[in-house]
Amino acid sequence: MKLRCIIVDDEYLARQRILKLLEGHDDIAVVAECKNGKDAISKIKLKEPDFIFLDIQMPDLDGFSVLNKLDKIPYVIFTTAYDSFALKAFEINAVDYLLKPFDEERMDTSLKRMKAIKEQEKAIGLKDKLTNLLTTFQGEDSNGFRTHFEIKKNGRLLKVLTENIMYIKSEGNYLELYTEKNKFLFRATMNSIEAELPKHQFMRIHRSLLINKFYIDSCFYLGNSEYKIHLKTGLSLLSGRAFKENITSYLEDIQS
């Protein structure tokens, strides 16, 4: 099974450098890239990676501030141009501390440490493994939220992960589940599905629309208690007046 990681660095070239050094590691999967601290917090909570590459000095939040705002901290490989933070980094049990510019050999050493830690976890059978198995067979995480939808299509049973759903639209007796590339039909009511999805991830913006907060790019107030919500894919959705409070609460959370 691949180890899932997130790259957090405000410099584009630094992120590209890490991606380049990971090309020879087929057992590592980059599930997200973040260019600032706020984006990192959102994506780490959503994706729950095995580990992260984390720059320390960033314009909005530094790396340590990012970790302080997380309830569940993944393993961390710090990447920085400054050696003055090394002691503090290891005080929080960092896997490694990569001083820029680092080369392929130094990266390989860090990844070996990371893989050794995960192999040790696997060998002693930590509860995360049990949680993953329960998620697979029961379709719910430890908090009771739905993690995927089972869809029958062309005689096949497909599993659509909730984290990959951009938004859900009600259509008669069915729900339309929209991912970046596909649309799936699922028989259920909007109210019942809303109760099964985590509120930190999904938000009701209309009586017929649920939206994945991760895919929101921006929100614009149109007046009359209505918003136009732009997704990162370029699509726009209109909110209903009755759901203004949901959107204002979301905007307050991301600005805090």
N, C-alpha and C positions, 0 to 999 in steps of 0.2 A: 504494500500500500504506500502511495506517495505521501511525503510530508508536505503539508500545506503551509505556505509562508506568505507574508505581506511585506512589501518594501516601503519604508517610510523615509522620505528624504525630499527636502524642498528643491533640490537641484536636479533638473532633468538628466543631465549628463551622469550624475552620480547613480541615479536609478538605472540608467542604461548600462552603466558599468557593471552593476551587480547582476543584471539580467544576462549580460554577456558571460560573466564568470559562472553562471549557473547552467549554461547551455549543455555542458557535459554531464550534468547530474540528472539523469532521467527519473530518479526517485524523489525529486523536488518539484513541486508545482506552485507557481506564483499565482495566487488567487486574487490579488489586488495590488495596486500601486497608489500611494498617497503622497501628496505634495505639501501637506500641512498637518498640524496636530489635530485639528477638529475633524478633518476627514479621516484621519487614522483612527480616532476613537470610535467613530461611527462604523467603519468597516471592520475593525477588530471585533467589536461587539456582534456584528452581523455574521461575519465569516468564521469567527472562532478558529483562527489558524493555529497550527502546532507551534510555530515560532515566527518572530518578526525580525527584520533588519531595521534598526531604529537609529536615525540620526539624532544627535543630541541638541544641536543648535538649529532652531527653526524660527521663523519670524513671529508666529502667533503663539505657539506653545512649545516649550522645549521637550525633549524626549522624556525627562523625568516627570514633567507635568502630565504628559499623556498617560503614563503608567499610573499616576496617582488618581486618575479619573476612571480607571477600569476596575470593575468588580472582580473580574477573572483575568489575571495577567498571564499571557502566553510566555514561552521561553523567549529570551531576548539576546540577539547579537547586536551590540552597539556598533555603529559606524560613525566616525567623527574625524575631523582634522586636528583635534586638540587632545593632548594626553592628560590634561589636568583633571578630567572627569573620571579617570580610570578607577580610582579607589571607591568613589561613590557608586560606580556601575557595578563593581563586584560585591559591594555591600548588599545589593538587592539580588544577588545570585545570578548575575548575567552569565550566559553560556560563554560569551567571548566579547572581546573589545577590539575591533578592527580600526587601526589608525590609518587614515587616508594619507597618501594613496596606497592601497594594499594590492597585492598581486594574486595570481591564481593559486600559488602554493599556500599563501596565508589563508585564502578563502577555503581551500580544501581542508585545512587544519580545523577551521571553525565548524565546517559541515560534518567532519568526522566526530567532533565532540557532540554536536547536536544529534547525530544518528545514534551514537553510543547511548546517550541519555534515553532516547525513545526506545531503543532495543531493550534497555534495562526495564523500562516501564512495561513493555510488552511481556517480558519474561516473568515478572512478578504479578502480572494480571491486575493492574490497577482498575479502579471502578470505571474509568473512562471507557475501557473496552466493553464492559458490561452495558454501560449507557448506550454506546453505539449499536450494540446488538439489539437492545430493546427498541431503539429507534427504528431499526431496519424491519423488525417483525411486528411492531405494534403501531408504527406510524406516528408516534408521539415522542417528544423529548421528556426529560425528567420533570419539567414543569407542567406537563399535560398539554402543551400546545402541538398543533399539527405541524409536522415537518415536511410532508409531501402529500401529493394527490396521486391516486392510482387511476389511470385513464385507459379505457379500452379503445383502441384505434386500429382498424384494419385487422381485427382478429388478434392483436397483440396487446399485452398489458404493459403500459408505460408508467414509469415513476417520474413525476414532475415535482422537483424540489420547490418548496415555498419561497426560498431565498432567490430563486431564479424568476419568480413571477413579478412582472412590473406592476400590473394592476389587474383587478378582477371586476367584471361588469356583469350585472344581472340581465338575463334575457329570457323572459317567460319563466318556465320551470327549471331553467338551467343557468349556470354561471359560465361566463367566458373567461378563461384564464389566459392572459397574454404574457408571453415571454418575449425576449428580444427578437426571436425568429419565428415563433409559432403561436397559434391560438388553439386552445383545447376546451372542450365542453365537459362540464361536470354537473351532475344532477344534485342540486342542493339549493337552499335559500340563502340569501345574502346575510340575514341575521344569524343563522346557525353557523355559517363559516366565519363571520366576524368574531364570534365568541371563541372559535377554535384557534385563531391566529394571535401571535404575540403583539400586544399593543405598542411595544417599543419599535416594532418593525412595520406594522400595517396601520393605516389611518383611513377612516371612512370620510369621504369628501362629498358624497352625494348619496341619495337613497339607493342608487344603482351602481355606485363606484367605491371600491376599496383600492388604495394605492400603497405600494411598497415605498416607504420613506427613503430607502437607499437610492432609488432611481430618480428622486426629485432633484432637479437642477436649480430651479428658482420659482418663486411665487409672486404674482402681481395682483394687487387689489384692484378690482374693476369698479367698485362701488356697489351699493345695494346689497352688501353682505356677501358678495360673490368674488371668487378668485379665479385667475387663470394660472394653472400649474404646468410648468414646462418640465418635461422629463429629459434625462441626459441623452436619450435617443433622438431628441428633436420633436417628439410628439407633445401636444398640449391637451390638457383636460380642464373642463370647467367644473367648479364646485357648486354645490347647492347652498342656498341661503341658510338653511337649517343647520349646516355643518361648519359655519364660520368659526365657532369656538374651537373646534378640533384643529383648524389650520392656525389660528392665532396662538394656540398652545404649542404647536409644533415649532412655529417661528420663534417663540420665546425660548424654547429648549435649545435650539441650535445657536442662538445668540448669547446664551448664558455661559 
